[in-house]
Amino acid sequence: MRTIVLDTNCLLAILPSISPYHRVWEELLCGRVCLCVSNDILDEYEEILERKINPEIAKNIIRVILNLPCVKKVIPTYYLHLIEADPDDNKFVDCAFCGEAELIVTNDAHFEVLNNIRFPRFKIVKLQEFMHML
């Protein structure tokens, strides 16, 4: 089973049932993929979902995430500050590091800087690439 951190842009892309990436959401719901989240990540998910959809649906999605068969609630103990271009993205990196996630799934170019860092090593994959891995 893969353990991932899912960037908010990818969460938005996997939710609609008509999305070509909806299978990722189904894999999470079935427990075939484990999702690492922190409070900061959940807060961002909820904030963006409230803005893009509505507050009630946002709360329901967060509730579903917290009740997934395989969700790993991470309390980051290290703050690596590796993404300087958008420091807000570091919450995903810190969660991946402390939660020992195998992959960070994102379509955000800011994460590409991680490919040039020798330690700690992170595997960054785009959502489309992750779909092919399933």
Steps between C-alpha positions, in 0.01 A plus 500: 500500500630843410516775761463845350467866580251663266537866411181704505500553124484123456228455761284741301571304183408156640167585663261545205360168383550612139868574556749276319681484837199397711645150534753640749213610726341154465833335594516719811141415592569127465820518705728390217697825532598649835480878538726697735349824629587758762278761661651765274421294191144433615453872566619584149279231346198638684578863418539434128199267482285761674609757244463274195187305598329596826559477877263210567648277230850599613428383856354173369808432287729565797287265709531232230878549484533464877299176484682343206597135558864602470573853610817585687459806722844659523620756749814642337796517734741633238457809288738470209432830316605352166261684267594866498292606199175424688568434870135398549577181305744388769214359708472218244874434507510495880203262511662269244827499693351442846234260371752301294288537187622325190379773262389860485233528233485852359471693178665803660835593341631638831558143618750432220775657713482186714643296213831683547530437873720210606353462848230440580394339173141540388326336208282762334244380245238681299140384536496349152814301577351378828191380311725278287658360816165375633 
